[in-house]
Amino acid sequence: MKKLVSFMSAAMIALACSFSIQSCEEKKQHEDSAEVAADENDRKFETKESEKNADLVAKSVECSYTVIELSKLAEEKAVRKDVKEIAGKIKREHEASLVELKAVAEKEGISVASGPSDKAEDKIEDLKEKDADKFDKKYINKMIEKHKKTISDLEDALNSEKIHGIEKEWANKTLPGLKDHLSKLEAIDKDIK
């Protein structure tokens, strides 16, 4: 009887450990890669200047992933031809920019997200559920918002000299394209109203 109780106790402990390991693995799979990157950068970069530089790059990468995913969705779901066209242009140009930005991050040792943040994923899902008649307007508004924020962040960083080196080169190269996207998005927005 003691052997049976001992065996049952060992089996229960093994089962509990198995559930614990599985729970930890599931938690790791569901971690927000943008948050993980931010935490890693906080540990890596000691000065405020280098940390701000890393944050700008990491946020730009995460934003690009989001813009790309939203634009892929717009290419499929948009009703208006001009919305589909701008979505395709934005997707292609942000994909190219993302490749360059990830190279900057790698060279500088900056950790970056592997996709959109959890918050951005929720926005993507919300947009997926929009009816066709509301989708185009919602996509254009979301892109205007994202582009204005990114342009503002990059201009602020450049004007206050918060970024340097290859990050500064990337920002200067990227700003004209972002401004071009914004002007085209705003023109479509006026036409949709």
C-alpha positions, 0 to 999 in steps of 0.5 A: 500500500505504501508503494502505491501511495508513493507511486501515486504521489510521484505521478501527481508531482510529475503531472503538476510539473508537466502542467507548470512547464506547459503553462510557462511555454504557453506564456512565452509564446504569447509574450508581446515581442514589442514588449520583450524588445523594449525590456531587452533594450532597457537592459542593454543600453545604459545612457539615456541617449542610447536608450532613446535611440534604441526606443525610436528604432524599436518603435519604428520597426513595430509600427512598420509591421503594423502598417504592413499588416493593415495595408495587406488587409486593405489590398484585400478588403478595400472597395475603392481602387485608390485605397487599394493602390495606396495600400499596395504602395505603402506596403511595398515601401514599408517592407523595404524600409523595414529591411533597412531598419532591421539592418540598422537595429542588428548593426547597433545591437538593438532588439526589435519586435518580430511583428505587430504588438498585441495592441496593434493586433487588436486594431488589425482584428478590429479593422478586419471586422469592419463592413466594406462600406466603412473599411476604406475610411477606417483604414485611411484614418488609421494610416493618417494617424500612424503616419502623422505620429511617425513623422512627428517622432522622427522630426522631433528626434532629428530636431533635438538631435536625439538620434545619431549615426546610421539611425539619423541617416535612416530617419532622413532617408525615410521622412520624405516617403512618409510625408508623401504617403501622408499627403496621398492619404489625406487627399483620399480622405477628403475624397471619401468624405 
